[in-house]
Amino acid sequence: MRHTRLYLLLVLVTVFLFACAKPPMKKYSDVQKVVNEAWVVDADKCAPKEYKAAQKAFEEAQKELEEAKNHTFKGKYYDRAEAKLDEAKAKAEKAKKVAQKRREAADKVGKELDELRDEIDTIKDDAKKYDPVTFAEVEDLYEKAQKAVDDCEPGKASMLRAQIESKLDKIKEKIAIAKAEEMKKAMKQKEMAKVEKYTVVKGDCLWKISELKYMNPFMWPLIYWTNKDMIKDPDLIYPGQVFKIRKDFADNEKEKAITFAKNRGPWSLFDGK
């Protein structure tokens, strides 16, 4: 009889303990805070897998607490809720760390993209002029890279940044080549502008041509020296020959030509000097 009473007392105590177990509300609040902290550092974007796992465990803990309301003996539900809360906390802390690391990496790529933006803007006008197709591709890649940074995808953003750099190198090379060609063409045109062509007619001589073009017949040696490949003897020129008449020459060249002309001596077939 005594043993029976002890057994009944033990049962009653157990029932009382299970019936009067308290819900783990402090732990619930603490874990909820950690989950929110993970969300604040963009864990939903930067660590979606880990964050979803934390959310799932937290929601399962909530279900256990709700289920406990429907039962007299709540202890086992509270125990299961506590276990899920511990799991949710661990996963939320992991999500927070992963998110912070990925956000830092994404922000680093973001700064590199800002530097690239400056470079893109610097060559923008030339790029649109000399390689508009590739430049349009660069702009498209840049927008995608920025989105990857915003979406906390540093790996993707870094890959796109590398593609942008590669295309920028090609654009700059094309610009350099195009500008070199333009400069070459401009120099050629400038040189051409400094030279006039004159076609010899019957009765012409270098003396007459010099007087016509330079207003000074004694400057004829300039025409001779400029066209030595065509003039074997300055006393012998022929109709139809096309001479280059230089428009730019230094003062010492002019003086040299005049001195040469005045000291040449009697006119005769040129001696080749």
ChimeraX attribute file (.defattr): number of C-alpha atoms within 10 A of each C-alpha:
attribute: neighborCount
match mode: 1-to-1
recipient: residues
	/A:1	6
	/A:2	7
	/A:3	8
	/A:4	9
	/A:5	10
	/A:6	11
	/A:7	12
	/A:8	12
	/A:9	12
	/A:10	12
	/A:11	12
	/A:12	12
	/A:13	12
	/A:14	13
	/A:15	15
	/A:16	13
	/A:17	14
	/A:18	17
	/A:19	14
	/A:20	13
	/A:21	16
	/A:22	11
	/A:23	17
	/A:24	14
	/A:25	12
	/A:26	9
	/A:27	15
	/A:28	21
	/A:29	12
	/A:30	12
	/A:31	22
	/A:32	18
	/A:33	14
	/A:34	20
	/A:35	24
	/A:36	15
	/A:37	16
	/A:38	27
	/A:39	20
	/A:40	12
	/A:41	18
	/A:42	21
	/A:43	28
	/A:44	19
	/A:45	17
	/A:46	27
	/A:47	26
	/A:48	16
	/A:49	13
	/A:50	24
	/A:51	26
	/A:52	17
	/A:53	17
	/A:54	28
	/A:55	18
	/A:56	16
	/A:57	22
	/A:58	27
	/A:59	16
	/A:60	18
	/A:61	25
	/A:62	18
	/A:63	14
	/A:64	20
	/A:65	22
	/A:66	14
	/A:67	14
	/A:68	18
	/A:69	11
	/A:70	9
	/A:71	11
	/A:72	12
	/A:73	18
	/A:74	21
	/A:75	19
	/A:76	13
	/A:77	22
	/A:78	24
	/A:79	17
	/A:80	16
	/A:81	28
	/A:82	22
	/A:83	16
	/A:84	22
	/A:85	26
	/A:86	19
	/A:87	18
	/A:88	29
	/A:89	24
	/A:90	19
	/A:91	25
	/A:92	31
	/A:93	19
	/A:94	18
	/A:95	30
	/A:96	27
	/A:97	18
	/A:98	19
	/A:99	26
	/A:100	19
	/A:101	14
	/A:102	22
	/A:103	24
	/A:104	13
	/A:105	18
	/A:106	25
	/A:107	17
	/A:108	15
	/A:109	24
	/A:110	22
	/A:111	12
	/A:112	13
	/A:113	23
	/A:114	14
	/A:115	11
	/A:116	17
	/A:117	14
	/A:118	11
	/A:119	13
	/A:120	20
	/A:121	11
	/A:122	11
	/A:123	16
	/A:124	14
	/A:125	13
	/A:126	19
	/A:127	21
	/A:128	15
	/A:129	13
	/A:130	18
	/A:131	17
	/A:132	15
	/A:133	12
	/A:134	17
	/A:135	24
	/A:136	13
	/A:137	13
	/A:138	22
	/A:139	14
	/A:140	12
	/A:141	19
	/A:142	22
	/A:143	12
	/A:144	16
	/A:145	27
	/A:146	20
	/A:147	15
	/A:148	20
	/A:149	25
	/A:150	17
	/A:151	17
	/A:152	25
	/A:153	22
	/A:154	23
	/A:155	16
	/A:156	17
	/A:157	26
	/A:158	21
	/A:159	12
	/A:160	21
	/A:161	23
	/A:162	13
	/A:163	16
	/A:164	24
	/A:165	16
	/A:166	12
	/A:167	17
	/A:168	20
	/A:169	11
	/A:170	15
	/A:171	23
	/A:172	16
	/A:173	12
	/A:174	16
	/A:175	19
	/A:176	14
	/A:177	13
	/A:178	16
	/A:179	14
	/A:180	12
	/A:181	12
	/A:182	12
	/A:183	12
	/A:184	12
	/A:185	12
	/A:186	12
	/A:187	12
	/A:188	12
	/A:189	12
	/A:190	11
	/A:191	13
	/A:192	14
	/A:193	12
	/A:194	14
	/A:195	15
	/A:196	13
	/A:197	11
	/A:198	14
	/A:199	13
	/A:200	17
	/A:201	13
	/A:202	9
	/A:203	9
	/A:204	14
	/A:205	17
	/A:206	21
	/A:207	18
	/A:208	16
	/A:209	21
	/A:210	20
	/A:211	14
	/A:212	11
	/A:213	17
	/A:214	16
	/A:215	11
	/A:216	14
	/A:217	17
	/A:218	21
	/A:219	26
	/A:220	24
	/A:221	22
	/A:222	24
	/A:223	21
	/A:224	22
	/A:225	13
	/A:226	14
	/A:227	16
	/A:228	13
	/A:229	8
	/A:230	14
	/A:231	17
	/A:232	14
	/A:233	15
	/A:234	22
	/A:235	15
	/A:236	12
	/A:237	18
	/A:238	15
	/A:239	12
	/A:240	11
	/A:241	12
	/A:242	15
	/A:243	20
	/A:244	17
	/A:245	20
	/A:246	18
	/A:247	13
	/A:248	11
	/A:249	10
	/A:250	8
	/A:251	9
	/A:252	9
	/A:253	14
	/A:254	16
	/A:255	13
	/A:256	14
	/A:257	19
	/A:258	19
	/A:259	14
	/A:260	16
	/A:261	17
	/A:262	10
	/A:263	8
	/A:264	11
	/A:265	8
	/A:266	6
	/A:267	7
	/A:268	10
	/A:269	10
	/A:270	12
	/A:271	8
	/A:272	7
	/A:273	4
